[in-house]
Amino acid sequence: MGNSFNADEMIARFRERALAVKKRNLPPVGGDERQMFIKQAEEDFRDFSMVSDATASWEDEGVLVLRIDLRPPSQ
């Protein structure tokens, strides 16, 4: 991917996706479908947020490494 790929820009796009999920309106569905939609939105937000918090680095001449610290914040 070399020069044409910018990991920081990718991480920023995931941050935008996480915000978009947070703002997503619920469709006019009820019951089980509503619960499935809510569950999917929660999973999308979690996944996008995790990647948006990543620190990117390049290793071994072409391996993109995303480092995500899952430890709880320091108190």
Sequence and secondary structure as in RCSB ss.txt:
>XXXX:A:sequence
MGNSFNADEMIARFRERALAVKKRNLPPVGGDERQMFIKQAEEDFRDFSMVSDATASWEDEGVLVLRIDLRPPSQ
>XXXX:A:secstr
 GGG  HHHHHHHHHHHHHHHHH    S  HHHHHHHHHHHHHHHHHHHHHHT EEEEETTTEEEEE   S    
